[in-house]
Amino acid sequence: MELISWNIQWGRGADGRVDLARTVQALHAIADADVLCLQEVTRGYAELAGAPGADQVAELAALLPGYRILYAPGVDRVAADGSPRQFGNLIATRLPVREVFRHTLPWPADPTVPSMPRVALEATVMAGERNLRVICTHLEYYSPHQRAAQADALRVWHREACEHASQPGLRETRPGPFTPEPRPVSAVLCGDFNSAPDDIAYLRMLAPYDSPHEPATVPWHDAWMRAHPGQPHAPTCALHDKEQWPQPPFACDFVFITEDLLPQLLCCEVDGETQASDHQPLYLSLSDE
């Protein structure tokens, strides 16, 4: 399975121009990926820099024939004329989809900074013969307090999935919503964590599950660090758009994989060349063995 995770900044490049066709071209130049996990996809926010179109979900669906499009807005509002005003995460996949979850991330009050609602979009897909959970998320930028709460929630949902995998519920005798889909332990969690490697949110994602009620939980690992042991993180932000990011380049986008997937890890790379967003894409390749 090949996956790309990218904060596309609604298709706005370092030149300030919004062009989703360019975004998709940059994605295809990296790999013919099975799964695309995109953050900052919008509907109805034409006032954003570069004036994105009214429905970027529909635009991306047209630009990605053969992909199933899943969308989860963290911000989900309605304009005065009844049209949607949405901002969130999108998964596009050619793999069979078995189940979809849209997790609203915690948003504890923090009156000291601006903030917005956030979401994690999760899809169980069939990667070869394996059921695999793919989770695309985008954590809060300004508030460490909110980021920490959101990382904790991601950990809780992963623990619950592992518990369901090890202790499946009774099956209803009649087909229907009580007949569950299998909850796999194996998972990829990716996105813009707005979190440097020394930030509390990143550190919490990698913390062990060691309490007595967590024995079935498979821990997370940073795929890039596993693929590049002993090296500092490749930067994923502030490489090209120096107007928005005048500071030195840094890493804040990550791909985490569950420990059981480590033997299947072929590579995890950052594309440092493209200027089609203010962030850089991450590419993950997993073998099917």
C-alpha positions in Angstrom: 0.0 0.0 0.0 1.2 3.5 -0.9 -0.1 6.5 1.0 0.5 10.2 0.8 -0.4 12.6 3.7 -0.4 16.3 2.9 -1.8 19.6 4.3 -2.7 21.1 1.0 -3.7 24.5 2.4 -6.9 24.4 0.2 -4.6 24.1 -2.9 -2.8 27.3 -2.2 0.9 27.2 -3.2 3.9 29.2 -2.0 3.1 31.6 -4.9 -0.3 32.5 -3.2 -2.3 30.9 -6.0 -5.0 28.3 -5.4 -4.9 25.5 -8.0 -6.2 22.0 -7.0 -5.2 20.6 -10.4 -1.6 21.5 -9.5 -2.1 19.9 -6.1 -3.2 16.6 -7.7 -0.4 16.8 -10.3 2.1 17.1 -7.4 0.5 14.1 -5.7 0.8 11.9 -8.8 4.4 13.0 -9.3 5.2 11.5 -5.9 3.5 8.1 -6.4 0.5 6.4 -7.9 -0.8 6.2 -4.3 -3.6 3.9 -3.1 -4.6 6.3 -0.3 -4.4 10.1 -0.2 -4.9 11.8 3.2 -5.4 15.6 2.8 -5.9 18.3 5.3 -7.4 21.8 4.9 -10.0 21.0 2.3 -12.8 23.5 2.2 -16.3 24.3 1.0 -17.8 27.8 1.1 -14.8 29.7 2.4 -14.0 31.9 -0.7 -12.6 34.6 1.6 -9.6 32.4 2.4 -6.3 33.6 0.8 -6.3 32.8 -2.9 -10.1 32.5 -3.1 -10.7 28.7 -3.2 -13.7 27.4 -5.1 -17.1 26.8 -3.5 -16.8 23.0 -3.2 -13.3 21.6 -3.1 -14.6 18.1 -2.3 -16.4 18.0 -5.6 -13.3 19.5 -7.4 -11.1 16.8 -6.0 -13.6 14.1 -6.8 -13.5 15.3 -10.5 -9.7 15.4 -10.4 -9.3 12.0 -8.9 -11.3 9.5 -11.0 -11.2 6.0 -9.7 -10.9 7.2 -6.1 -13.6 7.0 -3.4 -13.8 10.4 -1.7 -14.5 10.6 2.1 -14.7 14.0 3.8 -15.0 15.1 7.4 -15.3 18.8 8.2 -14.0 19.9 11.6 -15.7 23.3 11.0 -19.2 22.6 9.7 -21.4 25.7 9.5 -24.1 27.0 7.3 -24.1 30.3 5.4 -27.0 32.7 5.4 -28.1 31.3 2.0 -28.1 27.8 3.3 -24.8 26.7 1.6 -22.2 24.8 3.6 -19.2 26.5 5.2 -16.8 23.6 5.9 -13.1 23.1 6.6 -11.6 19.7 7.3 -9.9 16.5 6.2 -10.4 14.3 3.1 -9.4 10.7 2.3 -9.3 9.5 -1.3 -8.7 5.8 -1.8 -8.8 3.2 -4.5 -8.9 0.4 -1.9 -12.1 -1.2 -0.8 -13.6 0.7 2.1 -15.3 -1.3 4.9 -16.2 1.3 7.5 -15.9 5.0 8.1 -15.7 7.0 11.4 -15.7 10.7 11.8 -14.3 11.5 15.3 -14.9 15.0 16.6 -11.7 16.0 18.5 -11.9 17.6 21.9 -12.0 21.4 21.9 -11.6 22.6 25.5 -11.9 26.3 26.0 -8.7 28.3 25.7 -9.6 32.0 25.7 -6.0 33.0 25.3 -5.7 32.1 21.5 -7.8 31.7 18.4 -8.9 28.1 17.6 -11.3 26.1 15.6 -13.1 22.7 15.8 -11.0 19.7 14.6 -11.7 16.2 13.4 -10.1 12.9 12.7 -11.4 10.9 9.7 -11.0 7.2 9.9 -11.6 4.5 7.2 -11.1 0.8 7.4 -9.8 -0.3 4.0 -8.7 -3.6 2.5 -5.0 -3.5 1.7 -4.4 -6.8 0.0 -5.7 -9.4 2.4 -5.3 -7.1 5.4 -7.9 -4.9 7.1 -6.2 -1.6 7.9 -7.4 1.5 9.6 -6.3 4.8 8.0 -6.8 7.9 10.1 -6.3 11.4 8.7 -6.2 14.3 11.2 -5.2 17.9 11.8 -4.6 19.1 15.4 -5.0 22.6 16.8 -2.2 25.1 15.9 -2.4 27.9 18.6 -3.3 26.0 21.7 -1.0 23.4 23.3 -3.8 22.6 25.8 -6.2 21.7 23.0 -3.5 19.8 21.0 -2.7 17.7 24.1 -6.4 16.9 24.6 -6.7 15.9 21.0 -3.7 13.6 21.1 -5.1 12.0 24.2 -8.4 11.4 22.3 -6.6 9.8 19.4 -4.9 7.5 21.9 -8.2 6.5 23.5 -9.9 5.8 20.1 -6.9 3.6 19.2 -7.1 1.7 22.5 -10.8 1.1 21.9 -10.2 -0.2 18.4 -7.6 -2.6 19.8 -10.0 -3.7 22.5 -12.7 -4.4 19.8 -10.2 -6.4 17.8 -9.3 -8.6 20.8 -12.8 -8.8 22.3 -15.3 -8.6 19.5 -18.9 -8.2 20.6 -21.7 -10.7 20.1 -23.0 -10.9 16.6 -26.7 -10.1 16.1 -28.5 -13.1 14.5 -30.2 -10.9 11.9 -28.2 -8.7 9.5 -28.2 -5.0 10.3 -26.2 -2.3 12.1 -25.6 -4.6 15.1 -23.6 -6.9 12.8 -20.2 -5.3 13.2 -17.3 -4.9 10.8 -14.0 -6.3 12.1 -12.0 -3.6 13.9 -8.3 -4.2 12.9 -5.4 -3.4 15.2 -3.2 -2.4 12.3 -3.5 1.3 11.6 -1.8 4.3 9.9 -2.4 7.7 11.6 -1.2 10.7 9.7 -1.7 14.4 9.2 -0.7 17.9 10.3 -0.1 17.6 14.1 0.9 21.3 14.4 3.4 19.8 16.8 7.2 19.8 16.7 8.9 16.5 17.8 9.4 18.0 21.3 5.8 19.1 21.6 3.5 17.5 24.1 1.1 16.2 21.4 3.9 14.4 19.5 5.3 12.9 22.7 1.9 11.7 23.8 1.3 9.9 20.6 4.4 7.8 21.1 4.0 7.2 24.8 3.5 3.6 25.8 0.2 2.1 26.7 1.2 0.6 30.0 -1.8 0.9 32.3 -3.5 -2.4 33.5 -6.5 -1.9 31.3 -4.5 -1.4 28.1 -2.8 -4.8 27.6 -4.2 -5.3 24.1 -3.2 -1.9 22.7 -0.5 -1.9 20.0 1.7 1.1 20.3 2.4 3.8 17.7 5.7 4.4 16.0 6.9 7.4 13.9 7.3 5.8 10.4 9.8 8.5 9.2 12.0 8.0 12.3 11.9 4.2 11.8 12.8 4.5 8.2 15.7 7.0 9.0 17.1 5.9 12.4 19.4 8.4 14.1 18.4 11.3 11.8 16.6 14.4 12.7 13.1 14.8 11.2 13.0 16.1 7.7 11.2 19.5 7.7 7.6 19.6 6.5 6.9 23.3 6.9 8.6 26.7 6.2 10.7 25.4 3.4 9.3 27.6 0.6 6.6 29.9 1.8 8.7 32.3 3.8 6.0 35.0 3.8 3.8 32.8 6.1 6.7 31.0 7.8 9.8 33.2 8.2 11.3 30.8 10.7 13.7 28.0 9.9 12.1 24.9 8.4 10.7 22.4 10.9 8.7 19.2 11.1 5.1 19.2 12.2 3.5 16.6 9.8 3.9 12.9 10.7 2.9 9.4 9.8 2.5 7.0 12.7 2.1 3.2 12.2 1.2 0.5 14.6 4.0 -1.7 15.8 2.7 -4.8 13.9 3.2 -2.9 10.6 6.9 -2.2 11.2 8.1 -5.3 9.3 6.0 -4.1 6.3 7.6 -0.6 6.3 9.4 -0.1 3.0 9.9 3.7 3.1 8.7 6.9 4.5 9.9 10.1 2.8 9.2 13.8 2.7 8.9 15.6 -0.6 10.9 18.7 0.0 10.7 20.0 -3.6 7.0 20.8 -4.3 5.9 24.4 -3.6 2.2 23.6 -4.2 1.4 24.2 -0.5 3.0 25.7 2.6 3.5 22.1 3.9 5.4 19.2 2.3 3.8 15.9 1.6 4.8 12.6 3.3 4.9 9.4 1.3 4.5 6.0 3.0 5.0 2.6 1.4 4.1 -0.7 3.1 4.6 -4.2 1.7 1.8 -6.7 1.5 3.8 -9.4 3.2 
